[in-house]
Amino acid sequence: MYVLENPTAVAGLICESFAHEVPAPDFALAVFKGLSHIAPHAHVLHLKNELFSRDPRVVQAMNEDPLIAHETQPTKTLAEMVRADERLKREFPLITLPVFILHGTADGATKPSGSQRFYDTAGSRDKTLKLYEGHFHDLLNDVDKQVVMADILGWIAARVPAAREMLALRAATAATKPVAEV
């Protein structure tokens, strides 16, 4: 939403596991919108932490974190997400800055088809969609997160001269160190 309201404030947009489409029927989402006016604080959605990562250490850490272990989302939050999604569907063509969209194909929290729709309808001429086969929702905390991070850094480096220089320096430094220190 920030990009829509402040299009000149940023030079590019990276969307990881974009919550544009969720695995819920439209009818249920409409009910949540209505319910949000009556009971905005009613907690109605609980996502299993196992949906976020294939890394058992990450899932265990999430399950042991008292702030998120049994987290449920209230109707007001869901309703605002639905309203934001409706706006985004209308205004995707207005997004013209460079966009990098990343999504795991096995994401159980949001649908990769939402990222595909964003890619298909965004107004940007410089847009990239990268689907990670078998990856879950939290790409930066999933197995092979280093591949995702390398793709993000590569995308940035291709568009920002200072990032290219930083990555080249990092690569040169790594090449001169003994293998044990790299």
C-alpha positions as CSV (number, residue, x, y, z in Angstrom):
1,M,0.0,0.0,0.0
2,Y,2.9,2.3,0.8
3,V,4.1,2.0,-2.8
4,L,0.7,3.0,-4.2
5,E,0.5,6.1,-2.0
6,N,4.2,7.1,-2.3
7,P,5.3,5.8,-5.7
8,T,8.4,8.1,-5.9
9,A,9.6,7.3,-2.3
10,V,11.1,3.9,-3.3
11,A,13.3,2.8,-6.2
12,G,12.1,-0.8,-6.3
13,L,9.8,-3.4,-4.6
14,I,10.6,-6.9,-3.4
15,C,7.6,-9.0,-2.5
16,E,8.2,-12.2,-0.7
17,S,5.3,-14.7,-0.4
18,F,2.8,-11.9,-1.2
19,A,-0.5,-12.4,0.7
20,H,-2.6,-11.5,-2.3
21,E,-4.5,-14.7,-2.5
22,V,-5.2,-16.8,0.6
23,P,-6.5,-20.4,0.6
24,A,-10.0,-19.5,1.8
25,P,-13.4,-19.3,-0.1
26,D,-14.6,-15.8,-1.1
27,F,-17.7,-16.4,1.0
28,A,-15.7,-16.9,4.2
29,L,-13.7,-13.8,3.5
30,A,-16.9,-11.8,3.0
31,V,-18.2,-13.2,6.4
32,F,-15.0,-12.1,8.1
33,K,-15.4,-8.6,6.7
34,G,-19.0,-8.4,8.1
35,L,-18.0,-9.9,11.4
36,S,-15.2,-7.4,11.8
37,H,-17.9,-4.7,12.4
38,I,-19.6,-6.7,15.1
39,A,-16.7,-8.5,16.8
40,P,-13.4,-6.9,15.5
41,H,-11.3,-8.6,18.2
42,A,-12.7,-12.1,17.8
43,H,-9.8,-14.4,17.0
44,V,-10.7,-16.5,14.0
45,L,-7.6,-17.6,12.1
46,H,-4.8,-19.7,13.3
47,L,-2.0,-20.7,10.9
48,K,0.1,-23.7,11.8
49,N,3.7,-22.8,12.1
50,E,4.6,-25.9,10.0
51,L,3.2,-24.0,7.0
52,F,6.0,-21.4,7.2
53,S,9.2,-23.4,6.9
54,R,10.5,-26.9,6.0
55,D,13.4,-26.3,8.5
56,P,12.4,-28.1,11.7
57,R,14.6,-25.8,13.7
58,V,12.7,-22.7,12.5
59,V,9.3,-24.4,13.2
60,Q,10.5,-25.4,16.7
61,A,11.6,-21.9,17.4
62,M,8.2,-20.6,16.3
63,N,6.4,-23.2,18.4
64,E,8.5,-22.2,21.4
65,D,8.1,-18.4,21.0
66,P,5.2,-17.3,23.3
67,L,4.4,-14.4,21.1
68,I,3.6,-16.5,18.0
69,A,3.3,-20.1,19.2
70,H,-0.5,-20.0,19.4
71,E,-1.1,-16.7,17.6
72,T,-4.6,-16.2,16.0
73,Q,-5.7,-13.3,13.8
74,P,-8.7,-11.2,14.7
75,T,-11.5,-10.6,12.3
76,K,-10.5,-6.9,12.0
77,T,-7.0,-7.9,10.7
78,L,-8.5,-10.4,8.2
79,A,-11.1,-7.8,7.0
80,E,-8.4,-5.2,6.5
81,M,-6.3,-7.7,4.5
82,V,-9.3,-8.5,2.3
83,R,-9.9,-4.8,1.7
84,A,-6.3,-4.2,0.9
85,D,-6.4,-7.1,-1.5
86,E,-9.4,-5.7,-3.2
87,R,-7.6,-2.3,-3.6
88,L,-4.4,-4.0,-4.9
89,K,-6.4,-5.9,-7.5
90,R,-7.7,-2.6,-8.9
91,E,-4.4,-0.8,-8.6
92,F,-1.7,-3.3,-9.6
93,P,-1.4,-1.6,-13.1
94,L,-0.4,1.6,-11.3
95,I,2.7,0.0,-9.9
96,T,5.4,1.0,-12.4
97,L,8.7,0.7,-10.4
98,P,11.0,-2.3,-10.7
99,V,9.4,-5.3,-8.9
100,F,10.8,-8.6,-7.8
101,I,8.2,-11.1,-6.7
102,L,9.2,-14.3,-4.9
103,H,7.0,-17.2,-3.8
104,G,7.3,-20.8,-2.8
105,T,5.2,-23.3,-4.8
106,A,4.3,-25.3,-1.6
107,D,3.2,-22.2,0.3
108,G,0.2,-23.3,2.5
109,A,-0.4,-19.8,4.0
110,T,-0.8,-17.8,0.7
111,K,-1.2,-18.9,-2.9
112,P,1.5,-18.6,-5.5
113,S,-1.2,-17.7,-8.0
114,G,-1.6,-14.4,-6.2
115,S,2.0,-13.6,-6.9
116,Q,1.5,-14.7,-10.5
117,R,-1.5,-12.3,-10.8
118,F,0.5,-9.5,-9.4
119,Y,3.3,-10.2,-12.0
120,D,0.7,-10.4,-14.8
121,T,-1.1,-7.2,-13.9
122,A,1.6,-4.9,-12.5
123,G,2.3,-1.9,-14.7
124,S,6.1,-2.2,-14.3
125,R,8.2,-2.9,-17.4
126,D,10.9,-4.2,-15.1
127,K,9.3,-7.1,-13.2
128,T,10.5,-10.5,-12.2
129,L,8.6,-13.5,-10.8
130,K,10.6,-16.3,-9.2
131,L,8.8,-19.3,-8.0
132,Y,10.8,-21.6,-5.7
133,E,9.8,-25.2,-6.3
134,G,8.7,-27.0,-3.0
135,H,9.4,-24.0,-0.8
136,F,7.0,-22.9,2.0
137,H,5.8,-19.4,3.0
138,D,8.8,-17.9,4.8
139,L,11.4,-18.1,2.0
140,L,14.0,-16.4,4.1
141,N,13.6,-18.9,6.9
142,D,13.1,-22.0,4.8
143,V,15.5,-24.7,3.6
144,D,17.7,-23.2,0.8
145,K,17.2,-19.6,2.2
146,Q,20.7,-18.8,0.9
147,V,19.5,-19.4,-2.7
148,V,16.7,-17.0,-2.1
149,M,19.0,-14.4,-0.5
150,A,21.4,-14.7,-3.4
151,D,18.6,-14.1,-5.9
152,I,17.5,-11.0,-4.0
153,L,21.0,-9.6,-3.8
154,G,21.5,-10.3,-7.5
155,W,18.3,-8.5,-8.4
156,I,19.3,-5.5,-6.3
157,A,22.8,-5.5,-7.7
158,A,21.5,-5.5,-11.2
159,R,19.7,-2.3,-10.5
160,V,21.8,-0.4,-7.9
161,P,25.5,0.4,-8.8
162,A,26.5,0.6,-5.1
163,A,25.2,-2.9,-4.5
164,R,27.1,-4.3,-7.5
165,E,30.3,-2.8,-6.1
166,M,29.6,-4.2,-2.6
167,L,28.9,-7.7,-4.0
168,A,32.1,-7.6,-6.1
169,L,34.2,-6.5,-3.1
170,R,32.6,-9.3,-1.0
171,A,33.4,-11.9,-3.7
172,A,37.0,-10.6,-4.1
173,T,37.5,-10.7,-0.3
174,A,36.1,-14.2,-0.1
175,A,38.3,-15.4,-3.0
176,T,41.5,-14.3,-1.2
177,K,40.7,-15.9,2.2
178,P,41.6,-19.5,3.0
179,V,38.6,-21.8,2.6
180,A,38.3,-22.3,6.4
181,E,37.6,-18.6,6.9
182,V,35.1,-18.1,4.2
